[in-house]
């Protein structure tokens, strides 16, 4: 009984995902994540503390 229940929810979720992707403007998650990481990297570089002159490592 467990495998039938799991299969039903998997198939129902897949069908809903296909319907949403075909009928609505769903954003490309990979592109959104890459843009967010790029922006975070730029902000980090902009506000990073400057390195100490003279080497700094012991």
PDB file of N, CA, C, O and CB in Angstrom:
ATOM      1  N   UNK A   1       0.827  -1.203   0.000  1.00  0.00           N
ATOM      2  CA  UNK A   1       0.000   0.000   0.000  1.00  0.00           C
ATOM      3  C   UNK A   1       0.871   1.266   0.000  1.00  0.00           C
ATOM      4  O   UNK A   1       0.483   2.286  -0.570  1.00  0.00           O
ATOM      5  CB  UNK A   1      -0.941  -0.001   1.221  1.00  0.00           C
ATOM      6  N   UNK A   2       2.029   1.200   0.631  1.00  0.00           N
ATOM      7  CA  UNK A   2       2.887   2.364   0.730  1.00  0.00           C
ATOM      8  C   UNK A   2       3.445   2.809  -0.606  1.00  0.00           C
ATOM      9  O   UNK A   2       3.542   4.005  -0.884  1.00  0.00           O
ATOM     10  CB  UNK A   2       4.004   2.084   1.665  1.00  0.00           C
ATOM     11  N   UNK A   3       3.820   1.823  -1.448  1.00  0.00           N
ATOM     12  CA  UNK A   3       4.404   2.190  -2.737  1.00  0.00           C
ATOM     13  C   UNK A   3       3.352   2.796  -3.662  1.00  0.00           C
ATOM     14  O   UNK A   3       3.669   3.667  -4.472  1.00  0.00           O
ATOM     15  CB  UNK A   3       5.048   0.965  -3.401  1.00  0.00           C
ATOM     16  N   UNK A   4       2.127   2.352  -3.552  1.00  0.00           N
ATOM     17  CA  UNK A   4       1.050   2.914  -4.381  1.00  0.00           C
ATOM     18  C   UNK A   4       0.780   4.358  -3.954  1.00  0.00           C
ATOM     19  O   UNK A   4       0.589   5.232  -4.800  1.00  0.00           O
ATOM     20  CB  UNK A   4      -0.254   2.054  -4.265  1.00  0.00           C
ATOM     21  N   UNK A   5       0.765   4.604  -2.660  1.00  0.00           N
ATOM     22  CA  UNK A   5       0.517   5.954  -2.153  1.00  0.00           C
ATOM     23  C   UNK A   5       1.648   6.898  -2.573  1.00  0.00           C
ATOM     24  O   UNK A   5       1.395   8.025  -2.999  1.00  0.00           O
ATOM     25  CB  UNK A   5       0.374   5.936  -0.611  1.00  0.00           C
ATOM     26  N   UNK A   6       2.889   6.436  -2.451  1.00  0.00           N
ATOM     27  CA  UNK A   6       4.023   7.275  -2.853  1.00  0.00           C
ATOM     28  C   UNK A   6       3.996   7.540  -4.355  1.00  0.00           C
ATOM     29  O   UNK A   6       4.262   8.657  -4.798  1.00  0.00           O
ATOM     30  CB  UNK A   6       5.354   6.609  -2.459  1.00  0.00           C
ATOM     31  N   UNK A   7       3.681   6.534  -5.119  1.00  0.00           N
ATOM     32  CA  UNK A   7       3.616   6.703  -6.569  1.00  0.00           C
ATOM     33  C   UNK A   7       2.525   7.690  -6.952  1.00  0.00           C
ATOM     34  O   UNK A   7       2.715   8.512  -7.849  1.00  0.00           O
ATOM     35  CB  UNK A   7       3.373   5.359  -7.255  1.00  0.00           C
ATOM     36  N   UNK A   8       1.380   7.614  -6.276  1.00  0.00           N
ATOM     37  CA  UNK A   8       0.292   8.538  -6.580  1.00  0.00           C
ATOM     38  C   UNK A   8       0.722   9.982  -6.351  1.00  0.00           C
ATOM     39  O   UNK A   8       0.484  10.832  -7.209  1.00  0.00           O
ATOM     40  CB  UNK A   8      -0.938   8.214  -5.728  1.00  0.00           C
ATOM     41  N   UNK A   9       1.341  10.276  -5.233  1.00  0.00           N
ATOM     42  CA  UNK A   9       1.751  11.645  -4.940  1.00  0.00           C
ATOM     43  C   UNK A   9       2.857  12.110  -5.891  1.00  0.00           C
ATOM     44  O   UNK A   9       2.879  13.275  -6.288  1.00  0.00           O
ATOM     45  CB  UNK A   9       2.225  11.756  -3.488  1.00  0.00           C
ATOM     46  N   UNK A  10       3.762  11.222  -6.254  1.00  0.00           N
ATOM     47  CA  UNK A  10       4.808  11.571  -7.204  1.00  0.00           C
ATOM     48  C   UNK A  10       4.217  11.899  -8.572  1.00  0.00           C
ATOM     49  O   UNK A  10       4.583  12.902  -9.184  1.00  0.00           O
ATOM     50  CB  UNK A  10       5.820  10.431  -7.324  1.00  0.00           C
ATOM     51  N   UNK A  11       3.308  11.060  -9.050  1.00  0.00           N
ATOM     52  CA  UNK A  11       2.686  11.280 -10.360  1.00  0.00           C
ATOM     53  C   UNK A  11       1.810  12.531 -10.335  1.00  0.00           C
ATOM     54  O   UNK A  11       1.813  13.304 -11.293  1.00  0.00           O
ATOM     55  CB  UNK A  11       1.846  10.050 -10.776  1.00  0.00           C
ATOM     56  N   UNK A  12       1.060  12.740  -9.246  1.00  0.00           N
ATOM     57  CA  UNK A  12       0.218  13.935  -9.139  1.00  0.00           C
ATOM     58  C   UNK A  12       1.086  15.199  -9.104  1.00  0.00           C
ATOM     59  O   UNK A  12       0.735  16.195  -9.737  1.00  0.00           O
ATOM     60  CB  UNK A  12      -0.674  13.859  -7.873  1.00  0.00           C
ATOM     61  N   UNK A  13       2.198  15.181  -8.386  1.00  0.00           N
ATOM     62  CA  UNK A  13       3.098  16.333  -8.326  1.00  0.00           C
ATOM     63  C   UNK A  13       3.744  16.622  -9.668  1.00  0.00           C
ATOM     64  O   UNK A  13       3.899  17.781 -10.054  1.00  0.00           O
ATOM     65  CB  UNK A  13       4.172  16.103  -7.284  1.00  0.00           C
ATOM     66  N   UNK A  14       4.119  15.570 -10.377  1.00  0.00           N
ATOM     67  CA  UNK A  14       4.703  15.734 -11.702  1.00  0.00           C
ATOM     68  C   UNK A  14       3.694  16.338 -12.671  1.00  0.00           C
ATOM     69  O   UNK A  14       4.023  17.236 -13.447  1.00  0.00           O
ATOM     70  CB  UNK A  14       5.207  14.393 -12.233  1.00  0.00           C
ATOM     71  N   UNK A  15       2.473  15.840 -12.617  1.00  0.00           N
ATOM     72  CA  UNK A  15       1.422  16.360 -13.500  1.00  0.00           C
ATOM     73  C   UNK A  15       1.139  17.834 -13.202  1.00  0.00           C
ATOM     74  O   UNK A  15       0.981  18.635 -14.124  1.00  0.00           O
ATOM     75  CB  UNK A  15       0.129  15.528 -13.345  1.00  0.00           C
ATOM     76  N   UNK A  16       1.074  18.191 -11.927  1.00  0.00           N
ATOM     77  CA  UNK A  16       0.843  19.599 -11.558  1.00  0.00           C
ATOM     78  C   UNK A  16       2.003  20.478 -12.013  1.00  0.00           C
ATOM     79  O   UNK A  16       1.783  21.592 -12.490  1.00  0.00           O
ATOM     80  CB  UNK A  16       0.646  19.735 -10.032  1.00  0.00           C
ATOM     81  N   UNK A  17       3.231  19.993 -11.872  1.00  0.00           N
ATOM     82  CA  UNK A  17       4.400  20.752 -12.305  1.00  0.00           C
ATOM     83  C   UNK A  17       4.405  20.979 -13.805  1.00  0.00           C
ATOM     84  O   UNK A  17       4.734  22.072 -14.266  1.00  0.00           O
ATOM     85  CB  UNK A  17       5.667  20.040 -11.894  1.00  0.00           C
ATOM     86  N   UNK A  18       4.045  19.961 -14.569  1.00  0.00           N
ATOM     87  CA  UNK A  18       3.977  20.098 -16.021  1.00  0.00           C
ATOM     88  C   UNK A  18       2.909  21.111 -16.406  1.00  0.00           C
ATOM     89  O   UNK A  18       3.131  21.955 -17.275  1.00  0.00           O
ATOM     90  CB  UNK A  18       3.690  18.739 -16.683  1.00  0.00           C
ATOM     91  N   UNK A  19       1.750  21.028 -15.760  1.00  0.00           N
ATOM     92  CA  UNK A  19       0.664  21.964 -16.054  1.00  0.00           C
ATOM     93  C   UNK A  19       1.094  23.404 -15.770  1.00  0.00           C
ATOM     94  O   UNK A  19       0.871  24.295 -16.589  1.00  0.00           O
ATOM     95  CB  UNK A  19      -0.586  21.612 -15.229  1.00  0.00           C
ATOM     96  N   UNK A  20       1.708  23.626 -14.613  1.00  0.00           N
ATOM     97  CA  UNK A  20       2.140  24.980 -14.253  1.00  0.00           C
ATOM     98  C   UNK A  20       3.200  25.503 -15.212  1.00  0.00           C
ATOM     99  O   UNK A  20       3.154  26.668 -15.608  1.00  0.00           O
ATOM    100  CB  UNK A  20       2.679  25.002 -12.825  1.00  0.00           C
ATOM    101  N   UNK A  21       4.146  24.662 -15.586  1.00  0.00           N
ATOM    102  CA  UNK A  21       5.216  25.091 -16.475  1.00  0.00           C
ATOM    103  C   UNK A  21       4.689  25.458 -17.866  1.00  0.00           C
ATOM    104  O   UNK A  21       5.231  26.351 -18.517  1.00  0.00           O
ATOM    105  CB  UNK A  21       6.265  23.997 -16.589  1.00  0.00           C
ATOM    106  N   UNK A  22       3.645  24.779 -18.316  1.00  0.00           N
ATOM    107  CA  UNK A  22       3.112  25.043 -19.645  1.00  0.00           C
ATOM    108  C   UNK A  22       2.172  26.242 -19.674  1.00  0.00           C
ATOM    109  O   UNK A  22       2.081  26.922 -20.696  1.00  0.00           O
ATOM    110  CB  UNK A  22       2.393  23.826 -20.156  1.00  0.00           C
ATOM    111  N   UNK A  23       1.477  26.514 -18.583  1.00  0.00           N
ATOM    112  CA  UNK A  23       0.429  27.521 -18.611  1.00  0.00           C
ATOM    113  C   UNK A  23       0.766  28.825 -17.887  1.00  0.00           C
ATOM    114  O   UNK A  23       0.034  29.804 -18.025  1.00  0.00           O
ATOM    115  CB  UNK A  23      -0.794  26.952 -18.025  1.00  0.00           C
ATOM    116  N   UNK A  24       1.833  28.856 -17.137  1.00  0.00           N
ATOM    117  CA  UNK A  24       2.203  30.056 -16.398  1.00  0.00           C
ATOM    118  C   UNK A  24       3.658  30.391 -16.661  1.00  0.00           C
ATOM    119  O   UNK A  24       4.434  29.535 -17.087  1.00  0.00           O
ATOM    120  CB  UNK A  24       1.954  29.872 -14.890  1.00  0.00           C
ATOM    121  N   UNK A  25       4.024  31.637 -16.407  1.00  0.00           N
ATOM    122  CA  UNK A  25       5.393  32.095 -16.615  1.00  0.00           C
ATOM    123  C   UNK A  25       6.211  31.783 -15.363  1.00  0.00           C
ATOM    124  O   UNK A  25       6.366  32.632 -14.485  1.00  0.00           O
ATOM    125  CB  UNK A  25       5.431  33.622 -16.942  1.00  0.00           C
ATOM    126  N   UNK A  26       6.728  30.570 -15.289  1.00  0.00           N
ATOM    127  CA  UNK A  26       7.501  30.115 -14.147  1.00  0.00           C
ATOM    128  C   UNK A  26       8.955  30.535 -14.372  1.00  0.00           C
ATOM    129  O   UNK A  26       9.511  30.249 -15.432  1.00  0.00           O
ATOM    130  CB  UNK A  26       7.374  28.561 -13.952  1.00  0.00           C
ATOM    131  N   UNK A  27       9.590  31.211 -13.394  1.00  0.00           N
ATOM    132  CA  UNK A  27      10.964  31.668 -13.591  1.00  0.00           C
ATOM    133  C   UNK A  27      11.937  30.500 -13.630  1.00  0.00           C
ATOM    134  O   UNK A  27      11.688  29.447 -13.043  1.00  0.00           O
ATOM    135  CB  UNK A  27      11.362  32.640 -12.488  1.00  0.00           C
ATOM    136  N   UNK A  28      13.039  30.699 -14.324  1.00  0.00           N
ATOM    137  CA  UNK A  28      14.102  29.705 -14.393  1.00  0.00           C
ATOM    138  C   UNK A  28      14.907  29.804 -13.098  1.00  0.00           C
ATOM    139  O   UNK A  28      15.651  30.763 -12.894  1.00  0.00           O
ATOM    140  CB  UNK A  28      15.018  29.921 -15.660  1.00  0.00           C
ATOM    141  N   UNK A  29      14.751  28.807 -12.226  1.00  0.00           N
ATOM    142  CA  UNK A  29      15.351  28.847 -10.896  1.00  0.00           C
ATOM    143  C   UNK A  29      16.880  28.886 -10.978  1.00  0.00           C
ATOM    144  O   UNK A  29      17.525  29.575 -10.187  1.00  0.00           O
ATOM    145  CB  UNK A  29      14.898  27.637 -10.075  1.00  0.00           C
ATOM    146  N   UNK A  30      17.452  28.161 -11.913  1.00  0.00           N
ATOM    147  CA  UNK A  30      18.907  28.140 -12.041  1.00  0.00           C
ATOM    148  C   UNK A  30      19.440  29.533 -12.350  1.00  0.00           C
ATOM    149  O   UNK A  30      20.465  29.934 -11.798  1.00  0.00           O
ATOM    150  CB  UNK A  30      19.339  27.153 -13.134  1.00  0.00           C
ATOM    151  N   UNK A  31      18.761  30.279 -13.226  1.00  0.00           N
ATOM    152  CA  UNK A  31      19.188  31.633 -13.578  1.00  0.00           C
ATOM    153  C   UNK A  31      19.037  32.573 -12.382  1.00  0.00           C
ATOM    154  O   UNK A  31      19.906  33.409 -12.134  1.00  0.00           O
ATOM    155  CB  UNK A  31      18.376  32.160 -14.779  1.00  0.00           C
ATOM    156  N   UNK A  32      17.941  32.438 -11.646  1.00  0.00           N
ATOM    157  CA  UNK A  32      17.707  33.293 -10.475  1.00  0.00           C
ATOM    158  C   UNK A  32      18.794  33.066  -9.421  1.00  0.00           C
ATOM    159  O   UNK A  32      19.311  34.023  -8.844  1.00  0.00           O
ATOM    160  CB  UNK A  32      16.307  33.016  -9.869  1.00  0.00           C
ATOM    161  N   UNK A  33      19.139  31.802  -9.173  1.00  0.00           N
ATOM    162  CA  UNK A  33      20.166  31.487  -8.180  1.00  0.00           C
ATOM    163  C   UNK A  33      21.526  32.020  -8.626  1.00  0.00           C
ATOM    164  O   UNK A  33      22.261  32.595  -7.822  1.00  0.00           O
ATOM    165  CB  UNK A  33      20.240  29.967  -7.943  1.00  0.00           C
ATOM    166  N   UNK A  34      21.864  31.831  -9.903  1.00  0.00           N
ATOM    167  CA  UNK A  34      23.149  32.335 -10.402  1.00  0.00           C
ATOM    168  C   UNK A  34      23.232  33.853 -10.308  1.00  0.00           C
ATOM    169  O   UNK A  34      24.278  34.386  -9.937  1.00  0.00           O
ATOM    170  CB  UNK A  34      23.364  31.894 -11.849  1.00  0.00           C
ATOM    171  N   UNK A  35      22.153  34.561 -10.636  1.00  0.00           N
ATOM    172  CA  UNK A  35      22.143  36.022 -10.527  1.00  0.00           C
ATOM    173  C   UNK A  35      22.300  36.463  -9.075  1.00  0.00           C
ATOM    174  O   UNK A  35      23.018  37.422  -8.790  1.00  0.00           O
ATOM    175  CB  UNK A  35      20.842  36.595 -11.113  1.00  0.00           C
ATOM    176  N   UNK A  36      21.634  35.767  -8.157  1.00  0.00           N
ATOM    177  CA  UNK A  36      21.724  36.112  -6.736  1.00  0.00           C
ATOM    178  C   UNK A  36      23.136  35.888  -6.208  1.00  0.00           C
ATOM    179  O   UNK A  36      23.664  36.724  -5.476  1.00  0.00           O
ATOM    180  CB  UNK A  36      20.720  35.286  -5.919  1.00  0.00           C
ATOM    181  N   UNK A  37      23.748  34.768  -6.574  1.00  0.00           N
ATOM    182  CA  UNK A  37      25.117  34.501  -6.121  1.00  0.00           C
ATOM    183  C   UNK A  37      26.105  35.500  -6.700  1.00  0.00           C
ATOM    184  O   UNK A  37      27.039  35.913  -6.013  1.00  0.00           O
ATOM    185  CB  UNK A  37      25.535  33.088  -6.501  1.00  0.00           C
ATOM    186  N   UNK A  38      25.910  35.896  -7.963  1.00  0.00           N
ATOM    187  CA  UNK A  38      26.777  36.897  -8.583  1.00  0.00           C
ATOM    188  C   UNK A  38      26.665  38.224  -7.851  1.00  0.00           C
ATOM    189  O   UNK A  38      27.675  38.870  -7.574  1.00  0.00           O
ATOM    190  CB  UNK A  38      26.422  37.077 -10.068  1.00  0.00           C
ATOM    191  N   UNK A  39      25.439  38.635  -7.534  1.00  0.00           N
ATOM    192  CA  UNK A  39      25.222  39.893  -6.810  1.00  0.00           C
ATOM    193  C   UNK A  39      25.830  39.834  -5.417  1.00  0.00           C
ATOM    194  O   UNK A  39      26.455  40.797  -4.973  1.00  0.00           O
ATOM    195  CB  UNK A  39      23.724  40.206  -6.712  1.00  0.00           C
ATOM    196  N   UNK A  40      25.654  38.712  -4.725  1.00  0.00           N
ATOM    197  CA  UNK A  40      26.227  38.563  -3.381  1.00  0.00           C
ATOM    198  C   UNK A  40      27.752  38.623  -3.432  1.00  0.00           C
ATOM    199  O   UNK A  40      28.378  39.202  -2.544  1.00  0.00           O
ATOM    200  CB  UNK A  40      25.771  37.236  -2.743  1.00  0.00           C
ATOM    201  N   UNK A  41      28.343  38.039  -4.449  1.00  0.00           N
ATOM    202  CA  UNK A  41      29.799  38.064  -4.594  1.00  0.00           C
ATOM    203  C   UNK A  41      30.287  39.492  -4.819  1.00  0.00           C
ATOM    204  O   UNK A  41      31.295  39.898  -4.241  1.00  0.00           O
ATOM    205  CB  UNK A  41      30.245  37.158  -5.759  1.00  0.00           C
ATOM    206  N   UNK A  42      29.587  40.253  -5.647  1.00  0.00           N
ATOM    207  CA  UNK A  42      29.972  41.644  -5.904  1.00  0.00           C
ATOM    208  C   UNK A  42      29.852  42.494  -4.635  1.00  0.00           C
ATOM    209  O   UNK A  42      30.717  43.326  -4.362  1.00  0.00           O
ATOM    210  CB  UNK A  42      29.098  42.242  -7.024  1.00  0.00           C
ATOM    211  N   UNK A  43      28.783  42.284  -3.863  1.00  0.00           N
ATOM    212  CA  UNK A  43      28.597  43.039  -2.619  1.00  0.00           C
ATOM    213  C   UNK A  43      29.704  42.688  -1.627  1.00  0.00           C
ATOM    214  O   UNK A  43      30.239  43.565  -0.948  1.00  0.00           O
ATOM    215  CB  UNK A  43      27.203  42.747  -2.001  1.00  0.00           C
ATOM    216  N   UNK A  44      30.042  41.406  -1.549  1.00  0.00           N
ATOM    217  CA  UNK A  44      31.108  40.991  -0.642  1.00  0.00           C
ATOM    218  C   UNK A  44      32.435  41.633  -1.027  1.00  0.00           C
ATOM    219  O   UNK A  44      33.163  42.115  -0.159  1.00  0.00           O
ATOM    220  CB  UNK A  44      31.243  39.468  -0.638  1.00  0.00           C
ATOM    221  N   UNK A  45      32.756  41.644  -2.318  1.00  0.00           N
ATOM    222  CA  UNK A  45      34.010  42.250  -2.763  1.00  0.00           C
ATOM    223  C   UNK A  45      34.029  43.752  -2.486  1.00  0.00           C
ATOM    224  O   UNK A  45      35.077  44.316  -2.173  1.00  0.00           O
ATOM    225  CB  UNK A  45      34.224  41.989  -4.256  1.00  0.00           C
ATOM    226  N   UNK A  46      32.886  44.387  -2.599  1.00  0.00           N
ATOM    227  CA  UNK A  46      32.813  45.836  -2.397  1.00  0.00           C
ATOM    228  C   UNK A  46      33.024  46.205  -0.926  1.00  0.00           C
ATOM    229  O   UNK A  46      33.679  47.202  -0.624  1.00  0.00           O
ATOM    230  CB  UNK A  46      31.459  46.373  -2.884  1.00  0.00           C
ATOM    231  N   UNK A  47      32.466  45.396  -0.004  1.00  0.00           N
ATOM    232  CA  UNK A  47      32.504  45.753   1.411  1.00  0.00           C
ATOM    233  C   UNK A  47      33.521  44.950   2.223  1.00  0.00           C
ATOM    234  O   UNK A  47      33.509  45.017   3.452  1.00  0.00           O
ATOM    235  CB  UNK A  47      31.146  45.571   2.005  1.00  0.00           C
ATOM    236  N   UNK A  48      34.388  44.202   1.571  1.00  0.00           N
ATOM    237  CA  UNK A  48      35.401  43.419   2.270  1.00  0.00           C
ATOM    238  C   UNK A  48      36.426  44.350   2.894  1.00  0.00           C
ATOM    239  O   UNK A  48      36.777  45.379   2.318  1.00  0.00           O
ATOM    240  CB  UNK A  48      36.087  42.422   1.313  1.00  0.00           C
ATOM    241  N   UNK A  49      36.903  43.983   4.073  1.00  0.00           N
ATOM    242  CA  UNK A  49      37.940  44.786   4.721  1.00  0.00           C
ATOM    243  C   UNK A  49      39.215  44.700   3.910  1.00  0.00           C
ATOM    244  O   UNK A  49      39.546  43.632   3.395  1.00  0.00           O
ATOM    245  CB  UNK A  49      38.187  44.317   6.176  1.00  0.00           C
ATOM    246  N   UNK A  50      39.948  45.818   3.783  1.00  0.00           N
ATOM    247  CA  UNK A  50      41.210  45.757   3.019  1.00  0.00           C
ATOM    248  C   UNK A  50      42.239  44.918   3.760  1.00  0.00           C
ATOM    249  O   UNK A  50      42.235  44.853   4.989  1.00  0.00           O
ATOM    250  CB  UNK A  50      41.771  47.179   2.765  1.00  0.00           C
ATOM    251  N   UNK A  51      43.129  44.270   2.993  1.00  0.00           N
ATOM    252  CA  UNK A  51      44.177  43.453   3.592  1.00  0.00           C
ATOM    253  C   UNK A  51      45.189  44.362   4.280  1.00  0.00           C
ATOM    254  O   UNK A  51      45.449  45.482   3.839  1.00  0.00           O
ATOM    255  CB  UNK A  51      44.871  42.565   2.524  1.00  0.00           C
ATOM    256  N   UNK A  52      45.755  43.848   5.375  1.00  0.00           N
ATOM    257  CA  UNK A  52      46.769  44.607   6.115  1.00  0.00           C
ATOM    258  C   UNK A  52      48.054  44.638   5.317  1.00  0.00           C
ATOM    259  O   UNK A  52      48.458  43.627   4.742  1.00  0.00           O
ATOM    260  CB  UNK A  52      47.018  43.995   7.516  1.00  0.00           C
ATOM    261  N   UNK A  53      48.700  45.797   5.277  1.00  0.00           N
ATOM    262  CA  UNK A  53      50.002  45.850   4.581  1.00  0.00           C
ATOM    263  C   UNK A  53      51.058  45.086   5.404  1.00  0.00           C
ATOM    264  O   UNK A  53      50.999  45.050   6.633  1.00  0.00           O
ATOM    265  CB  UNK A  53      50.454  47.344   4.352  1.00  0.00           C
ATOM    266  N   UNK A  54      52.009  44.489   4.705  1.00  0.00           N
ATOM    267  CA  UNK A  54      53.105  43.818   5.411  1.00  0.00           C
ATOM    268  C   UNK A  54      52.913  42.323   5.544  1.00  0.00           C
ATOM    269  O   UNK A  54      53.622  41.707   6.339  1.00  0.00           O
ATOM    270  CB  UNK A  54      53.269  44.410   6.771  1.00  0.00           C
ATOM    271  N   UNK A  55      52.028  41.717   4.841  1.00  0.00           N
ATOM    272  CA  UNK A  55      51.910  40.271   4.860  1.00  0.00           C
ATOM    273  C   UNK A  55      50.807  39.770   5.775  1.00  0.00           C
ATOM    274  O   UNK A  55      49.915  39.064   5.307  1.00  0.00           O
ATOM    275  CB  UNK A  55      53.205  39.669   5.270  1.00  0.00           C
ATOM    276  N   UNK A  56      50.828  40.096   7.033  1.00  0.00           N
ATOM    277  CA  UNK A  56      49.766  39.768   7.947  1.00  0.00           C
ATOM    278  C   UNK A  56      49.713  38.316   8.401  1.00  0.00           C
ATOM    279  O   UNK A  56      49.137  38.039   9.453  1.00  0.00           O
ATOM    280  CB  UNK A  56      48.504  40.113   7.331  1.00  0.00           C
ATOM    281  N   UNK A  57      50.297  37.364   7.644  1.00  0.00           N
ATOM    282  CA  UNK A  57      50.214  35.969   8.057  1.00  0.00           C
ATOM    283  C   UNK A  57      51.391  35.644   8.958  1.00  0.00           C
ATOM    284  O   UNK A  57      52.511  36.076   8.685  1.00  0.00           O
ATOM    285  CB  UNK A  57      50.186  35.025   6.831  1.00  0.00           C
ATOM    286  N   UNK A  58      51.160  34.882  10.044  1.00  0.00           N
ATOM    287  CA  UNK A  58      52.245  34.549  10.992  1.00  0.00           C
ATOM    288  C   UNK A  58      53.190  33.525  10.454  1.00  0.00           C
ATOM    289  O   UNK A  58      54.146  33.150  11.133  1.00  0.00           O
ATOM    290  CB  UNK A  58      51.682  34.051  12.286  1.00  0.00           C
TER     291      UNK A  58
END
